[in-house]
């Protein structure tokens, strides 16, 4: 490549903590700077202190820019985006990385418009090439794939799905003591804008499985009664539920709940496979989950070789006991 990338990674520090998303973004920024041979740093409207500050160093962050006076704009993201665009321009950064969550998805187009920058959302991979960096994205539940080349001639704003962010520390990352830089806009942006008064988390029972954080799935090792208990368990624990192809074929639930290469490809923090043998098509749809736990009565079921932890047990015996235990813990009602 004939250009040098200067990368800024945005972290909002909810409740003053870096959180899983923040740590994943720092890991992403370090890897991105490594493979495109660029420099990088973090930017945040909140002053990082204590454990949060230490974690920035753990992930090898060379510098942190604090947007002084901008913490109040977190509930006015359009105005925060305008301030962030000022910072990006003043630091001559040409690549801004944001999480693809409510805040990041709102900031991205505001910053891009202010900078006349290119924008690409829900980026899942990037690779260096002779003409620049090729970024790829997926949309509509991974049913659409798009790849574009960035040659560095214009600034670029990207968002990364939170489900794609890994907190794993790469062996190449060296811990640092980040340099702290305080930046303050000449004047805080003003203008008509909506104000966030409350953030309502998604309902695990209705959220698209591709966005779910925790998924319990059940396979053909159940009957109608066990399936109803399974759904009750998921509701009590406030987790999303999925099924395998055989269960979907029985008509017990809709296609949107089918997990696998012919259904939804998922990347949750935890995937619990109950009574699922582990066909190639199902495993292909869950293999990137951060943690897979399986329960199956067949000790030789293929699902076990693809799991982080497994238990040999009959689902028809385990699930009623588990449901009783959960009911007693939550008072017997969802």
C-alpha positions in Angstrom: 0.0 0.0 0.0 1.2 3.5 -0.7 -0.6 5.2 2.2 -0.3 5.1 6.0 -3.3 4.4 8.1 -3.9 6.3 11.4 -6.6 4.5 13.3 -8.8 5.7 16.1 -10.9 3.2 18.1 -13.9 4.7 19.9 -14.8 3.3 23.4 -17.7 4.9 25.3 -17.0 3.2 28.7 -20.5 2.6 30.0 -20.7 2.9 33.7 -17.0 3.8 33.6 -16.0 0.3 32.6 -14.4 -0.9 29.4 -16.8 -3.9 29.1 -16.7 -6.8 26.6 -17.3 -4.5 23.6 -14.6 -2.1 24.6 -12.0 -4.8 25.1 -13.0 -6.4 21.8 -12.6 -3.1 20.0 -9.1 -2.6 21.5 -8.1 -6.1 20.4 -9.6 -5.3 16.9 -7.7 -2.0 16.7 -4.4 -3.6 17.6 -4.8 -6.4 15.0 -6.0 -4.0 12.4 -3.0 -1.7 12.9 -0.7 -4.7 12.7 -1.9 -6.1 9.4 -2.2 -2.8 7.6 1.0 -1.5 9.1 -0.6 1.6 10.7 -0.6 3.4 14.0 -3.6 3.4 16.3 -5.0 4.8 19.5 -8.2 5.0 21.5 -10.7 7.8 22.0 -13.3 8.1 24.7 -15.6 10.8 26.1 -15.2 9.4 29.6 -12.0 9.6 31.7 -10.7 6.1 32.2 -9.6 5.3 35.7 -8.6 2.3 37.8 -9.3 -1.0 36.2 -10.6 0.5 33.0 -7.3 2.4 32.5 -5.3 -0.7 33.3 -7.2 -2.7 30.7 -6.4 -0.2 28.0 -2.7 -0.9 28.7 -3.3 -4.6 28.8 -4.5 -4.5 25.2 -1.5 -2.6 24.1 -3.2 0.8 23.6 -0.4 3.3 22.8 -2.4 6.4 23.5 -5.9 7.5 24.8 -7.5 10.7 23.8 -10.2 11.9 26.2 -12.9 14.1 24.8 -13.1 16.6 27.6 -16.5 18.0 28.2 -18.2 15.6 25.9 -19.4 13.0 28.4 -22.8 14.8 28.5 -23.2 14.3 24.8 -23.5 10.5 25.2 -27.2 11.0 25.4 -27.2 13.3 22.4 -25.3 11.1 19.9 -25.7 13.4 16.9 -23.9 16.2 18.7 -21.3 13.7 20.0 -20.7 12.6 16.4 -20.0 16.2 15.4 -17.5 16.6 18.2 -15.9 13.3 17.3 -15.6 14.4 13.6 -13.7 17.5 14.8 -11.3 15.3 16.8 -10.7 12.9 13.9 -9.9 15.8 11.6 -7.6 17.6 14.1 -5.6 14.4 14.7 -5.4 13.7 11.0 -6.8 10.2 11.5 -8.1 8.4 8.4 -9.8 5.4 9.9 -12.4 5.5 12.7 -13.5 2.2 14.2 -16.9 2.1 16.0 -18.9 -0.7 17.5 -22.1 -1.6 15.6 -24.4 -1.0 18.5 -27.1 1.7 19.0 -24.5 4.4 19.8 -21.9 3.4 17.1 -24.5 3.0 14.4 -25.8 6.5 15.2 -22.3 8.1 15.3 -21.0 6.6 12.1 -23.1 8.4 9.5 -22.8 11.7 11.5 -19.0 11.5 11.5 -18.8 10.4 7.9 -21.0 13.2 6.7 -19.0 15.8 8.6 -15.7 14.6 7.2 -17.0 13.7 3.8 -15.7 10.3 4.6 -16.5 6.8 3.2 -18.5 4.6 5.5 -18.9 0.8 5.8 -21.1 -0.7 8.5 -21.0 -4.2 10.1 -17.5 -5.0 8.9 -16.6 -8.6 9.7 -13.1 -8.9 8.1 -10.3 -6.9 6.5 -7.3 -7.9 4.6 -4.4 -6.0 3.1 -3.9 -6.0 -0.7 -1.6 -4.3 -3.2 -4.1 -1.5 -3.8 -5.3 -1.0 -0.2 -7.4 -2.7 2.4 -10.3 -4.9 1.4 -13.1 -4.8 4.0 -16.0 -7.2 3.9 -19.4 -6.9 5.5 -22.5 -9.1 6.0 -26.1 -8.1 6.3 -29.6 -9.5 6.6 -28.6 -12.3 8.9 -25.4 -13.0 6.9 -27.4 -13.6 3.7 -25.6 -10.7 1.9 -21.9 -10.3 1.6 -20.1 -7.2 0.2 -16.5 -6.4 -0.2 -15.0 -3.0 -0.9 -11.4 -1.7 -1.3 -10.2 1.3 0.7 -7.2 3.1 -0.9 -6.7 5.7 1.8 -7.7 8.6 -0.5 -10.6 9.5 1.8 -11.1 9.0 5.5 -13.1 5.8 6.3 -15.6 5.2 9.1 -16.4 1.6 9.9 -18.6 -0.2 12.4 -17.9 -3.7 13.7 -20.7 -6.0 15.0 -20.3 -6.6 18.7 -20.8 -10.4 18.1 -17.7 -10.4 15.9 -15.4 -8.7 18.5 -13.0 -11.0 20.3 -11.5 -10.1 23.7 -8.6 -12.6 23.1 -5.2 -11.1 23.7 -3.0 -11.8 20.7 0.5 -13.1 21.5 1.9 -10.2 19.5 0.3 -7.6 21.8 2.7 -6.0 24.3 1.2 -4.3 27.4 1.7 -0.6 27.5 1.3 2.4 29.7 -0.9 4.5 27.5 -0.1 8.2 27.0 -3.2 10.2 28.1 -4.1 13.1 25.8 -6.9 15.6 26.7 -8.8 17.1 23.7 -11.5 19.7 24.0 -13.5 21.1 21.1 -13.4 24.8 20.6 -17.1 24.9 21.4 -19.5 22.0 22.1 -21.7 21.3 19.1 -25.2 22.6 19.3 -28.4 22.1 17.3 -31.7 20.5 17.3 -31.4 16.8 18.1 -33.2 14.1 20.0 -32.1 13.1 23.5 -31.9 9.6 24.7 -33.9 9.3 27.9 -33.7 5.5 28.3 -31.9 2.6 26.7 -34.0 -0.6 26.6 -32.1 -3.8 26.1 -33.3 -6.2 23.3 -35.8 -8.9 24.3 -34.0 -12.3 24.1 -37.3 -13.9 23.2 -37.8 -11.9 20.1 -34.3 -10.7 19.0 -32.8 -12.0 15.8 -30.7 -15.0 16.7 -27.7 -13.5 14.8 -27.7 -10.7 17.5 -28.4 -12.9 20.5 -25.9 -13.0 23.4 -26.9 -16.3 24.9 -28.7 -19.1 23.0 -30.1 -22.4 24.2 -30.9 -24.8 21.4 -32.7 -28.1 21.4 -32.5 -31.0 18.9 -34.5 -34.1 18.1 -33.6 -35.6 21.5 -36.9 -34.1 22.8 -40.6 -34.7 22.5 -43.4 -32.0 22.5 -43.7 -32.0 26.3 -39.9 -31.5 26.7 -39.9 -28.8 24.1 -42.5 -26.8 26.0 -40.4 -27.2 29.1 -37.4 -26.0 27.2 -39.1 -22.9 26.0 -40.3 -22.2 29.6 -36.7 -22.6 30.8 -35.5 -20.1 28.2 -38.1 -17.6 29.2 -37.3 -17.9 32.9 -33.6 -17.4 32.3 -34.3 -14.6 29.8 -32.2 -16.2 27.0 -32.9 -16.8 23.3 -33.9 -20.2 22.0 -33.1 -22.0 18.8 -33.7 -25.4 17.2 -32.1 -27.8 14.8 -33.5 -28.7 11.4 -35.4 -31.8 12.5 -37.2 -29.8 15.2 -38.2 -27.1 12.7 -39.4 -29.8 10.3 -41.8 -31.0 12.9 -43.5 -27.6 12.8 -42.9 -26.7 16.5 -41.4 -23.3 15.8 -40.7 -20.9 12.9 -37.8 -20.8 10.5 -36.3 -17.8 12.2 -35.4 -20.0 15.2 -33.5 -22.6 13.2 -29.8 -22.6 13.8 -27.3 -24.0 11.3 -25.9 -23.3 7.8 -29.4 -23.6 6.3 -30.9 -21.4 9.0 -29.2 -18.8 11.2 -25.4 -18.7 11.6 -24.9 -17.4 15.2 -22.0 -16.1 17.3 -23.3 -15.8 20.9 -21.2 -15.6 24.1 -22.7 -18.9 25.1 -24.4 -21.6 23.1 -26.0 -24.5 25.0 -26.8 -27.5 22.7 -29.4 -29.8 24.3 -30.0 -33.1 22.7 -28.2 -32.1 19.6 -26.1 -34.7 17.9 -24.0 -32.2 16.0 -24.4 -32.6 12.2 -22.0 -30.8 9.9 -24.6 -28.3 8.9 -25.5 -27.4 12.5 -21.9 -27.2 13.7 -21.1 -24.9 10.7 -23.7 -22.5 12.0 -22.4 -22.3 15.6 -18.6 -22.9 15.3 -17.7 -19.2 16.0 -19.6 -19.1 19.2 -17.4 -17.9 22.1 -18.3 -20.9 24.3 -20.2 -24.1 23.4 -21.7 -26.4 26.0 -23.4 -29.7 25.0 -25.7 -32.2 26.7 -26.3 -35.5 24.8 -27.1 -39.1 25.8 -24.6 -40.4 23.2 -21.0 -40.1 24.4 -19.8 -40.4 20.8 -22.0 -37.6 19.4 -20.1 -35.3 17.1 -21.3 -32.3 19.0 -18.8 -33.1 21.8 -15.7 -32.7 19.6 -16.9 -29.2 18.8 -17.8 -28.2 22.3 -15.8 -26.4 25.1 -17.6 -28.5 27.7 -19.9 -31.5 27.4 -22.1 -33.7 29.6 -23.4 -37.2 28.8 -27.0 -37.2 30.0 -30.5 -37.9 28.8 -32.2 -34.6 28.1 -35.6 -36.0 29.1 -34.2 -36.5 32.6 -32.0 -33.4 32.9 -34.4 -30.7 31.6 -37.2 -31.2 34.0 -34.8 -31.2 36.9 -33.1 -28.1 35.6 -36.5 -26.4 35.1 -37.5 -27.2 38.7 -34.2 -25.8 40.0 -34.6 -22.6 38.0 -38.3 -22.2 39.1 -37.3 -22.5 42.8 -34.6 -19.8 42.3 -36.9 -17.3 40.6 -40.0 -17.9 42.7 -41.8 -20.2 40.3 -42.8 -17.6 37.7 -41.1 -15.8 34.7 
